[in-house]
Amino acid sequence: MENLGREVEKRGVQFFPIGLDISCTSCQKEVVTNILERYGRIDVLVNNAGVAPLQRNDVLDMTEESYDRVMNINLKGPFFFAQKICPGK
């Protein structure tokens, strides 16, 4: 991450990496607040998260825990994060 930061800043652009467990929807508001406090606005969101099941099984053998993990990271988290980024939220 440090190398990327140096390369970005060499081009005269600010670098502000943020770590977030996207599946934690209650954590998202704090991230949005931190960005808005620092920059005053959000122009672009690259909502790029995704995982596969921890064990690749037949779909009929998928556990509820595995399903919830995949859906929370791949769909639910990014959906509600984008919602929080939208103006008026």
N, C-alpha and C positions, 0 to 999 in steps of 0.2 A: 504494500500500500504506500510506503514511503517513496519508493521509486516512481510510482505513478503520480503522486503528489508533486514531486520535484519536476517531472516532465510537464505536467499541466501548468504549474506556476511559472516555468520558463517561458511559456507562451503568454504570460500576462493575465492569466485567468485564475480566479480563486479556486481553491480545492478544499472542500468541506465534506469528508466522508462521514457517513452515518451508519452505524450498525443497528439493525432492527430485526427482531424475530417477527416476521410479517404475520405469522399466525396469531400473535398476541394483539388482538384488536384494541384492548385497553391501553396498550403501550403506544399506539400510533399517534394519539392526540399530542403527547409530549414531544414527539419528533417533529410534527407539523409546527407546534408552538416554537420550538427551538429554531427551526428554519426561518419562520416568519420574524422572530425577534432579531435574527442575524441579518436577513436580507430584505425583509419587508414584503416579499411576495415570492411566489413559486411560479416560474414560467413553464417548466417542463417536468414531467414525471416519467421516468423510465421504470415501469413497474415490472421488474424482471425477476420472478422467483419461481422455483419449481423443483419438485422432488419426485422420485419414483417410490413405490413401496419398498420398505426395508428388505422384504423378502418377496421375490417374484414367484407368486403362486398362481394357480388357476383362479379365475375370478370367483368361482364358487367356494374357494377356500379362504378368501380374503376375510380378515378379522375386522370388526367394527373399529378397533383402535387404529389399524393400518389405514382404513378408509378415511377416518376422521383426520389423521395426520396429513394425508395427501390432499384432501379437499380443503383443509384449513390453510395450508401453505400455498397451494396452487390456485385456489379460487376465492375462498372466503376472505383471507387476509388481503390480497391485492384489490379485491372489489371494494372493501370498506376503507382501505387506505386511499384509493382513488377518490372515493366519496368525501373523505376528510380534506383532501387537497382542493377540491372544487370550490370556486368562489362562493361565498355565502354560507359556508359551513364553519 
